[in-house]
């Protein structure tokens, strides 16, 4: 994948384009459609006009009009007076993809024994090649949380900000971890509690390797705390998945923390035998 920064009047947008995009693409129309989808994905709340898409991607205006029209008919895009945005069919395709991944089904099976009164959210995640945590599944056990876009399946969160991310970073070879840290100028920050110090992140990762458990204290969302553990599996790229349990910080008594920790261990053991 190659990353291109596209300057807009509002803010720079990072768009991931297919590696074969451009003149070498075997199917130019499909390649252009993928570029348009990537552009809209980078700014999902913002409508883009045909002219803006043309200017951003260098695709002829007539081609943009025809491709976007076809994707609107297929519900991959939706059109408003302001321009084009992602369409609902993408949700269906994403759900179908998630359903096709056996490990997701096994995760939900492993969560069936968790009592609803746990009052927490259980999630399954992997780490991608950009060192983001990608969430594949979510089981809400009467958590009372209203996470909105902050809790969606398929969302990507910087690994240094999440318990799942730290658990998965701890599975990396030390040389790979050091190369990544050396390549980033500044670690992403989501809240004032996010771990943005490279030294502190390395210290936490060392603790995860020693204890097997990662922690997030409001690093992703203020008021939310999380514990996570990583599991080896041959069914995903990278060879590991992570399971996390998140709950409201104000409700985390010593007894509840122990309960959540025991539940995490139970789910991981159940999932380990399945994957």
Secondary structure by P-SEA (a helix, b strand, c coil): cbbbbbbcccbbbbbbcccccccccccaaaaaaaaaaaaaaacccccccaaaaaaaccccaaaaaaaaaaaaaaccbbbccccccccaaaaaaaaaaaaacaaaaaaaaaaccccccccbbbbbbbbccccbbbbcccccccccccccccccccccccccccaaaaaaaaaccaaaaaaaaaaccccccccccccccaaaaaaaaaaaaaccbbbbcccccccccccbbbbbbccccccbbbbbbbcccccccaaaaaaaaaaaaaaaaaaaaac
